[in-house]
Amino acid sequence: MKKSLLFLLAALLVLPVQAADFTPLNKSTAAQLLDPASHRQPTIVALWSSDCSHCKKNLELLSTLVKSNKQLRVITVAAEPDSAILGPLLDRYHLPGPRYAYGNDNPDAIAYAIDPNWSGELPRTFLFNGAGRKEKVSGVISAQFAEKALGLRF
Amino acid sequence: MTELSGNQAGLRDSLATTVAGKSGFALGRRLALGFALFVSATCGALAADAMPGMAKAKAPKLELGASAAFSPDGTLLVAAKQGEHVMIYRSADEGKTWSAPAAVNAQPEAISADGENRPKIAFAVDGGLLVSWTHPFPKPNTGAIRLARADDGQHFSPPLTVHKDTAEITHRFESMLVLPDNKVMLAWIDKRDLEAAKNGKTPYRGAAIYAAVSNDGGRTFQPEYKLADHSCECCRLTSAIDIDGSPLFMWRHVFEPNERDHAIARLKPDGRLESVKRATFDRWKVDGCPHHGPSLVVDGQGVRHAVWFNQKDGAGRVHYGRLMAQGSELQVEGQLTVGGPRAAHADLASAGHKLAIAWKEFDGERTQLHSMRSEDGGKTFNTQPLAATDGASDQPRVIRRGEALFAFWRTEKEGFRLFPLP
């Protein structure tokens, strides 16, 4: 056991840092993930996709926010199944939180479970203050908006 | 003749993609998993990030984007992706049975066929079968517009790139239009102006629309030219032929400062730009990507009918309307909402006095396919459900054979399906 742990550590030291895989998001998981009761700390669930040029601006902002306030947790959801291009696109923002990509369920059902009022436009961002409040917005967001919705100072 | 359903073909395609995608990541994943176990066993640092559904099982990337068209002899043709080939499927019995697919591109290459992307089919005036697609480059959101032609409808020449620009940038979401005099026109979303602005550190709104004309039925293309600056970045384009034979292209535009309404370009018969006008007025202000492109058709009386998606007064809905001239501008006549709050990705076509719209709509359990038909030029419609599916599905298409209209829908579980719209 000790040997294998040492091997793993050694392997990690010599390899470039590998970001975690994407977790498949299906409709039941999506409903839980977007439930304010699932979030006991200020959390942003950020929907993005490889096709979405405006999503980069939000991911950049989240990358800054998460560094300046350790209370904030950022969860990303790629609104498409995992593929070879997704990881490298997200890795550049060094976001520490869980990363999801669409799973096997009907994509329309996943989208509905995320938010029945969402039409697929991206970026789509859900902001939880950790005390039961949830706000949602489409498009590029500002730090001021995130502060207000999350109840945090950056 | 081998018979198989579009479904079988689609599954084979997705399996191939999954297997290829998995092998390259096996080692990295094992190490990452090992590291996760190690860290959680020793310090529990990841416990706070444990979220539901953490089991790792990669979903296959389904690329269901397909186009359908009837050939002049009445055969139904479908163009869809299979691995690194565009394939043509033929049905002589309105989609009940299908021929074994034939490859359009002999040499494999990457092909875009998901979301707003799909290969397109058209018949040149001289009878040549034309197939276009976006070939994505390895860098995300880049690609080239490709076209292959089969003089005899069966044997394709090697595909050509319709534009001269070889930069590894966005040339994607093409729309193909066949014109009299054996002309073929394609227009697409092109980011060369955005890239130039970025390099010069100047702001540039959205992307641009470029077009290229062929005067010989798609065998060769003239150098491309710009139709408009400031298109939206990743919504499909649509095209139609105006009553006098002039080409029309329509797309989602970014009007100042960030209104994602639609614009329509009218070209002279030789392909030169005549005008670009605002076509919709819903004023959806968003710095984002809607991923919903429009559809346009011109009926026998010359009336332009369109369907599009926009957020209007805070609600995202599919809209129908007639784009009518009002002085030198356009205005929308008879605008109405299509379907319910989850309606999406509508298409339309007209034949004789008939106009038909098809769209998909998730009902909370399944994705439904609906249609709306008018026999009075779009003033009144009858709505009818057509089908439903539990799995993933492509956007529906409305296609025409003579005076008859059909809805075509590719679904993950049922394959290619054709629905007459009497």
Interface residues (C-beta under 8 A of the other chain):
Chain A: L5 L8 L9 A11 L12 L15 Q18 A19 A20 D21 F22 T23 P24 L25 N26 S28 T29 Q32 L33 S38 S49 S50 D51 C52 S53 H54 C55 K57 R73 I75 E80 P81 D82 S83 A84 I85 L89 P96 G97 P98 Y100 A101 Y102 G103 N104 N106 P107 D108 A109 A111 Y112 P116 N117 S119 G120 E121 L122 P123 R124 S138 G139 V140
Chain B: G21 G24 F25 G28 R29 L31 A32 G34 F35 A36 F38 A48 D49 M51 P52 G53 M54 A55 K56 A57 K58 A59 P60 K61 L62 D114 G115 P140 N141 E233 C234 V286 D287 G288 C289 P290 H291 H292 F309 Q311 G316 P341 R342 A344 K360 F362 G364 E365 R366 T367 T389 D390 G391 A392 S393
